């Protein structure tokens, strides 16, 4: 091998490594948003489970300033509080900034969107109380 071939090989390896670092950063950011969406979906599913077990109304309240969601039982006591990671926030919330679940497992129709930059994930709750991440 000549010195010229070695330098060309090193240059090509540097370009490929730089491109992969950019893609890796995008992958990590997307995974963070997906993880935060799953955290919010878990809080909603927990609230539905509490409503089914207790036979009363349970709600999840969203605080866009604190980037948190609180699960509250029938008496209004806070059962759990979950926070979103630093760069991620709520991009869309229901009008009342809460989702309620009832004793039969039904719930309010609602869509909660979270994101960071251009990456957005939506958590959808239907009338039957089913929670899914899109």
Steps between C-alpha positions, in 0.01 A plus 500: 500500500613847426465801720240644262279190527529504879398867519206437266386209717524709817307785337222266394483345849476848655212598273310179576557541874372860490185398315428221746538734801232730358265207443570367849408834656169500308432144614566585866273808487221299340538227763471758780171635362366145459602413857330811637183414305502154653540655847189714449309203356595294806365774731172498306474121516568511874219751546261275308603204716438697820156607371411139417622370836332768709187549294539879506638778285875538462672775306838590358578871507766648275720796592677634189715745701640235736492240215324252729187290530329414828273204559223580750254257658128549569567712809738726307812372677814480289589137436801561279686777320711442189731752337614526139876514429655844451480572126156341460171679566128485427416631153122444521267423789125447546302821558473447877859372528378175653368157405243325718431128533182360648407193706412284198836566334368758257678829454495841337594521134835676504825543313818603677797591281855522629811587312832669464571695186353326196453168682145458633319196640129490578326310777135435412228400748166383361155478665561144612808611690748340262835680498734477204816674385525619140 
